[in-house]
């Protein structure tokens, strides 16, 4: 039998998808065209309501065609409307075949070491490597922590062994929050892990995934020393969520604006070209007009190179689920304002790269490449995995164009 597989959501889900597909491949064959598949597997995301509705809609469309659809990932543990034919939670990846064969839903709380389950294609240029499962935070709005439970840091030696076997030119470390790695064992161990990875005698670039300021503030100085290594992309994903201290407290984020700014300013001193990515939630039930203006102020001050804007979405089982939501028009207005602001200043920022030359690592044939900082450059006539010198001839608000 043949299956069609689709991944929704974050890099952590992408890492899980690699595992799930490798397990399915023992009994089934992956089909890239859903019309030719016997059944469908969605690795789902439950972060926002919009994605949930999309997953449910696509599930019903395939079911109308006579295909069974199975869910993995976070959504089965968050939604009140599980319309799948069978599903598993993030901690039950080893039970995927059982769920499919029995048309059943399997949700058990058990800790597994996914670092030994990862399976990468030999020709992969880019590899996503998860270093932990779950979260040590307590954000009032987040459904993902309900689905993935408490922090489970994978053994450092197993992560190293896995990366040593990878031939990829780009390694993307991921988790729900890299900076908390090791806390469940009594100590933040991310700097030690990164140091060990950088010692691996292979030619690759390393990019770190999202790090919560609450935990990063305690290890930022140690990490910055490691960022000086030539293998490191000068890339930092530091989610702000709100530029208002009162709202950050209401969200249980565990840090304040000064913590965020301190990390940003330290990070930007390591290189002339760094990339700061951040996330913002607009329209939280307790986000006042003043709070939103404070967010605008911080965005204008720091000018992140990547800005992910999410409209607040009520998630079942969270503290904030009981709160009255803001009018959808307010959410849309605030979202549109930030996105427009970002696109405008980022286009001007990208214009400063016109005429400059870079050595880039090509990630996708005739398409995506990255500079040493991790900045996206579109390069035609290029082959994935090669290093290529290019000159920036044009720019868009979200990427550079090189020749």
C-alpha positions, 0 to 999 in steps of 0.5 A, spaced: 500 500 500 502 507 498 501 513 503 501 520 501 504 524 507 504 532 509 507 536 514 504 542 517 507 547 522 514 547 525 521 544 524 520 540 530 514 537 526 519 536 520 524 532 524 518 528 527 516 527 520 523 524 518 522 519 523 514 517 522 516 516 514 522 512 516 517 507 520 512 507 515 517 505 509 518 498 512 511 496 510 508 501 505 511 506 500 510 513 500 507 516 494 508 524 492 501 524 488 495 524 493 491 521 487 495 515 487 495 514 494 491 508 498 491 512 505 493 519 507 498 521 513 498 528 516 503 530 521 499 536 524 500 542 528 495 545 533 498 552 534 493 556 531 485 555 529 487 557 522 491 551 521 486 547 525 481 548 520 485 547 514 487 540 516 480 538 518 478 541 511 483 537 507 482 531 511 474 531 509 476 532 502 480 526 502 475 522 506 470 524 501 474 521 495 474 514 499 481 515 503 482 514 510 486 520 513 491 519 519 493 524 524 500 525 528 503 531 531 500 536 536 493 537 533 489 530 536 491 532 543 488 539 542 482 539 538 475 538 540 474 536 533 478 530 531 475 527 524 481 523 523 480 515 522 486 514 527 491 518 530 497 518 535 500 524 539 507 526 538 510 521 544 507 515 540 511 515 533 512 508 534 505 506 534 503 509 528 503 503 524 498 500 530 494 506 529 493 505 521 492 498 522 487 498 527 484 505 525 485 507 533 487 513 537 493 512 541 495 517 546 500 515 552 505 519 556 511 516 555 518 519 554 522 516 548 529 518 545 527 521 538 535 522 536 536 515 535 530 514 531 532 520 526 533 517 519 536 522 513 536 521 506 544 520 504 543 526 499 540 531 504 543 537 503 539 540 509 537 536 515 533 538 521 535 535 528 531 535 534 535 535 541 529 535 545 521 534 546 516 538 550 517 544 554 519 547 561 515 553 560 508 555 562 505 560 557 498 561 558 496 561 551 500 555 548 497 548 546 503 545 544 506 544 551 499 540 552 500 536 546 508 535 547 508 535 555 514 536 559 521 537 557 525 531 555 532 532 553 535 527 549 542 524 551 547 528 548 552 522 546 546 520 541 545 527 538 552 527 537 552 520 534 546 522 529 550 528 527 556 524 525 552 520 521 549 525 517 552 528 510 548 534 510 551 541 509 546 544 513 544 542 520 538 545 523 537 544 531 530 544 533 526 543 539 520 547 542 526 551 546 533 550 545 535 554 550 532 549 556 536 543 553 538 539 559 534 543 565 530 536 566 537 533 568 538 539 572 543 544 568 542 548 562 547 544 557 546 547 550 553 550 550 556 544 551 552 540 546 553 546 541 561 545 543 561 538 541 557 538 535 562 544 532 568 539 534 565 534 529 570 533 523 566 535 517 564 541 513 557 543 515 553 549 517 549 549 523 543 553 525 540 554 532 532 554 532 528 558 537 530 560 544 526 563 549 529 569 552 527 566 559 532 561 558 537 564 553 539 570 558 542 565 563 547 562 557 547 567 552 555 569 554 557 562 553 553 561 546 556 568 543 563 565 544 561 559 540 557 563 535 564 566 533 566 559 530 565 559 522 561 553 522 555 557 525 550 561 522 550 568 525 542 567 526 538 568 532 531 566 533 528 569 539 521 570 540 518 576 543 511 575 543 509 582 546 513 588 547 509 590 553 512 588 560 505 587 563 502 583 557 508 578 558 507 577 565 500 575 563 502 570 558 507 567 563 513 568 559 518 569 564 522 575 561 521 582 560 523 587 555 530 589 557 532 581 557 530 581 550 534 587 548 540 585 552 540 579 548 539 582 541 544 587 542 550 582 545 548 578 539 549 583 534 556 585 536 558 578 534 558 580 526 557 585 521 551 581 518 547 577 523 540 575 522 535 576 528 528 572 527 522 574 532 515 572 533 509 576 535 502 575 537 497 580 536 490 580 539 491 577 545 485 578 549 489 582 554 493 586 549 491 593 550 492 599 545 497 601 549 501 594 549 500 594 542 504 600 541 509 598 545 510 592 541 511 597 535 516 601 539 520 595 540 520 592 533 522 599 530 527 599 535 530 592 533 528 591 526 528 584 526 530 581 519 525 575 520 518 577 523 513 572 524 506 575 526 501 570 529 493 572 530 492 570 537 488 563 537 484 560 543 487 553 544 483 548 548 486 547 555 490 553 556 489 558 561 487 563 556 482 559 553 477 562 558 478 569 556 473 573 552 477 574 545 478 581 542 474 583 535 477 579 529 477 586 526 482 588 531 487 582 530 487 583 523 488 590 523 494 589 528 497 584 524 496 588 517 500 594 521 506 589 523 507 585 517 506 592 512 511 595 517 516 589 517 516 589 509 517 596 508 523 597 513 526 590 511 526 592 503 530 598 505 535 594 509 536 589 504 537 594 499 544 595 502 546 589 500 546 591 493 552 590 489 556 586 495 559 579 494 558 573 498 560 566 498 553 562 499 551 555 500 546 552 495 541 549 499 536 547 493 538 547 486 537 553 482 534 556 488 535 557 495 542 559 498 545 562 504 550 567 506 554 565 512 549 569 517 544 564 514 541 570 509 537 567 504 539 568 497 536 566 490 541 563 485 540 560 479 544 556 475 546 553 482 547 546 485 545 544 492 551 543 496 556 547 492 559 553 495 558 559 490 561 566 490 555 571 488 554 578 487 547 581 489 543 584 483 536 585 486 532 584 492 525 583 495 523 584 502 524 577 504 530 575 500 536 577 496 537 575 488 545 573 486 548 572 480 
